[in-house]
Structure formats: structure tokens, C-alpha cells
Amino acid sequence: MRPDKAGPAPVSFTATAYYLDSDNVLAESVGRFTLRVAPGEPSSGLLADIWGWVRFSWDSAVHISTGLGAIIALFAGYLALKAARRSRAGRGDAEDEPDATPAPDATPAPDATPAPAADAAPAAPHSS
């Protein structure tokens, strides 16, 4: 809206509060006040107005698509995380737990005699 001339402009609005989705009015308030306005700048022409609308529409579309892209990226990340967790759970817990068979111990027990080397000559029997 553009005012045609400068001066006071009476403005009024009505705010109504309804109960849930019914037609029952809980409260209603009417506000009235006066604004001092200045005349608007004259239009530059139809093409300038159309260009302004196109620019505004383009900016709005870019903002909406950016926000929507961010929401989609967050949702895709959530789905990927959920799929990774489900895949890990599907493999079973056997990979996460240690093996039930003990690994062979490479260090000899302190009371054991060392085993002879494979290329060593057999030892002579002891006589008592």
C-alpha cells in the first residue's frame, strides 16, 4: 500500500481468540491508532514493478530451497546413521566380543623346561 498524500492515517485492527477449533470467542480486542504517513514514491512503471516481484520471488525461492536442503541433509544423515547401527547389529555381537578360544601363549611357564630347537641334536639319556 502506498498513501496518496501525507497526513494522519487512522488504523484499526481486531484480535480475536477462539476456543480450540470452535467458533466460541474467548476474547476480542480492538486496537485503534493514527499514523502519520508520507506519500509513497511513484511507481517507475509496470516493468520495474514486475522486475521487483521477480527478484523477490527468486530470493524467496532461494531461501526456501536452502532451508529445505539443510533439513533434507540432516534427515539423510540420520538415516545413514540409523542404517549403520542396524548393519552393525545385524552382524551380531560376535565381532565385538573377544574369541572364546584362548590364543596360544608364546612365553613358557616358569617351571617348564625349554623345548629343544628343531635343528639341535637329541640329548643323551640320563642315568641314575
KAGI-V617490 format. One record per residue. N is the residue number from 1. SS is DSSP state (H for helix, E for strand, L for the rest). OMEGA is omega in degrees with one decimal (999 if undefined). D_CENTER is the distance of its C-alpha to the mean C-alpha in Angstrom with 2 decimals. Layout:
N,SS,OMEGA,D_CENTER / N,SS,OMEGA,D_CENTER
This chain:
1,L,175.5,39.52 / 2,L,177.7,42.08 / 3,L,179.1,45.13 / 4,L,-178.3,48.46 / 5,L,178.8,50.22 / 6,L,177.0,49.61 / 7,E,-179.3,50.26 / 8,E,177.2,48.99 / 9,E,179.1,46.63 / 10,E,179.8,46.42 / 11,E,175.2,42.98 / 12,E,177.3,42.35 / 13,E,-179.9,39.41 / 14,E,175.9,39.16 / 15,E,-177.8,36.31 / 16,E,176.3,36.59 / 17,E,179.9,34.78 / 18,E,176.7,35.05 / 19,L,180.0,34.89 / 20,L,-178.2,31.86 / 21,L,-176.8,32.40 / 22,L,175.7,36.15 / 23,L,-179.1,38.62 / 24,L,-179.1,39.73 / 25,E,176.8,39.56 / 26,E,-179.7,38.74 / 27,E,177.6,39.30 / 28,E,-178.5,40.09 / 29,E,179.0,40.43 / 30,E,177.3,42.03 / 31,E,178.6,41.50 / 32,E,175.8,44.01 / 33,E,-177.2,44.28 / 34,E,178.1,45.72 / 35,E,171.8,44.10 / 36,E,-176.5,46.02 / 37,E,174.7,44.95 / 38,L,-179.1,45.94 / 39,L,179.1,46.53 / 40,L,177.2,43.74 / 41,L,-180.0,44.18 / 42,L,-178.7,45.80 / 43,L,179.2,43.78 / 44,L,179.7,44.08 / 45,L,-176.4,44.53 / 46,H,-178.9,42.81 / 47,H,178.2,41.30 / 48,H,177.4,39.78 / 49,H,179.1,38.28 / 50,H,178.8,36.87 / 51,H,177.2,35.43 / 52,H,178.4,33.75 / 53,H,179.5,32.21 / 54,H,178.7,31.04 / 55,H,178.4,29.48 / 56,H,179.5,27.71 / 57,H,179.0,26.49 / 58,H,178.7,25.25 / 59,H,179.0,23.36 / 60,H,179.7,21.79 / 61,H,179.1,20.83 / 62,H,179.4,19.25 / 63,H,179.9,17.18 / 64,H,-178.8,16.11 / 65,H,176.7,15.33 / 66,H,178.0,13.31 / 67,H,179.1,11.09 / 68,H,177.1,11.09 / 69,H,178.0,10.41 / 70,H,178.7,7.22 / 71,H,179.3,6.16 / 72,H,179.0,8.00 / 73,H,177.2,6.73 / 74,H,179.5,3.25 / 75,H,177.9,6.08 / 76,H,176.4,8.48 / 77,H,177.9,7.26 / 78,H,179.4,7.39 / 79,H,178.8,10.67 / 80,H,178.2,11.97 / 81,H,179.2,11.67 / 82,H,178.9,13.34 / 83,H,178.6,15.91 / 84,H,178.1,16.74 / 85,H,179.4,17.41 / 86,H,178.7,19.44 / 87,H,178.7,21.32 / 88,H,179.2,22.19 / 89,H,179.7,23.43 / 90,H,178.2,25.37 / 91,L,179.7,27.30 / 92,L,-178.9,28.64 / 93,L,-176.9,29.13 / 94,L,-179.6,32.24 / 95,L,-178.1,30.49 / 96,L,-178.5,29.02 / 97,L,176.6,32.40 / 98,L,179.5,35.45 / 99,L,179.1,38.24 / 100,L,179.7,40.96 / 101,L,-179.2,43.71 / 102,L,177.3,44.57 / 103,L,178.7,44.77 / 104,L,-178.5,48.38 / 105,L,-177.1,49.43 / 106,L,-178.9,50.91 / 107,L,-179.7,52.72 / 108,L,176.7,56.06 / 109,L,-175.8,56.92 / 110,L,-178.0,59.31 / 111,L,-178.6,62.25 / 112,L,176.5,62.01 / 113,L,-178.3,64.23 / 114,L,178.6,62.61 / 115,L,179.8,62.83 / 116,L,178.3,65.20 / 117,L,-176.9,63.86 / 118,L,-177.9,64.23 / 119,L,-179.2,66.75 / 120,L,178.7,68.82 / 121,L,-179.1,72.27 / 122,L,-179.0,72.73 / 123,L,178.1,74.06 / 124,L,-179.6,77.64 / 125,L,178.2,78.07 / 126,L,175.9,79.12 / 127,L,178.7,82.42 / 128,L,999,83.25
